[in-house]
Amino acid sequence: MKSNLPTTERLAQDLEACRVDVHPDNQPFLDTMILSARGGYYDDFKTPLDFPLRQLAADALKIGLTRIAQGAIDGRYDATPEEGQAWCDKEGKDALADLDY
């Protein structure tokens, strides 16, 4: 089933749903992950990271969220084509113009 939610929000909601699976000592890190997800830290286009989904998988594994890590590996949190087009329309044309083919 396709979701109309942005990928950032879908990830944040999936992380929130895992709260019961996370040890109490790791709750602050999970809270940070949720805020980071909503802020675009793990997003293909909004992040300062070179490999945001690799970071998501590593962060998820750090607190035992293997389902989230596997989702990142499987492409569940990849930007949608619509999100890619929105980035291209807004910022991407300038970035693409700088490429030297």
N, C-alpha and C positions, 0 to 999 in steps of 0.2 A: 504494500500500500504506500503510495507516494504521499509525503507530508508537505503541507504548504508552509511549514515553519522554516525559517532560515537554518542552515546547517549549524550555526553557532548555538541557536536556541535548542535544536534537537539534541545536540551533544550535552548541553547544560542540563536538560531534562533527564537524559539517560544517566548522567552522573548523579543527579539528585535521587533518582530511583535506586541507586546503589548504596545510598547512605547506610542502610541496615547491614550491609555486607562489610562495611569498613570498621576496623577496630577504633574504639574511642580515641586512642592516642593519635590516630591519623585523620580524625575529623577536620582539624584546622587545615591540613594539606588538601583534603577534599574540597573544603569551602573555597580555598584559593583556586583550585582547578575549575570549580563551577564559575567563579567570577571571571577567571581567565578565559574560559570557553565563551562566555557571553561577550567578553571584550574583544574577541577575535584572535586571541593568542595562538589557538590551535587551528586557525582558519587558513586556507590556502592563499587568500589574497590580503587579509588584514593583519597578518602577523609580521613581526620583525625577524622571525626565525627562518632559516633556510629550509628546514625539514620539520614543519609543525606537527605532522601526523606521527612522525617518528618520536618526537618529544612527547606527544600525547600517549603513545603506547608505553614509553619508558615511565612516564609519570603514573600511569594507571597500574602498571606492574609493580611499581614501588609500594603501592598500598593494596595490592592483591586484587585489583579489578581486571581479571583476565578477559572478561567479556568485552569490556571497553577497549582493551588493548587489541583484542582480536578484531573488533569492529573497525578500529583504525587501520589495521593491516588489510582487512577485507574491502576497504573503501567506503564503509558506511558513513564516514565523516568527511569524505571528499566533497569539495564544493560542487554544487549542481551546475549544469550547463547555463541555467539562467543567472546564477551568481557569477559565473565566469564572464558571461556577456555583459552583465551590469558593471563589473570591474573594467572590462575592456572599454565600454562606452564612457566610463567616468575617468579612469586613469590610464588604462592600458594602452591607448593609442600613443600617448607620449612615451611610455616605456618601450613599446614596440618600434617606434621611430628611431630610438637610440641603438637598436640592434644593428650590427654590421654583418650582413650576409656575404 
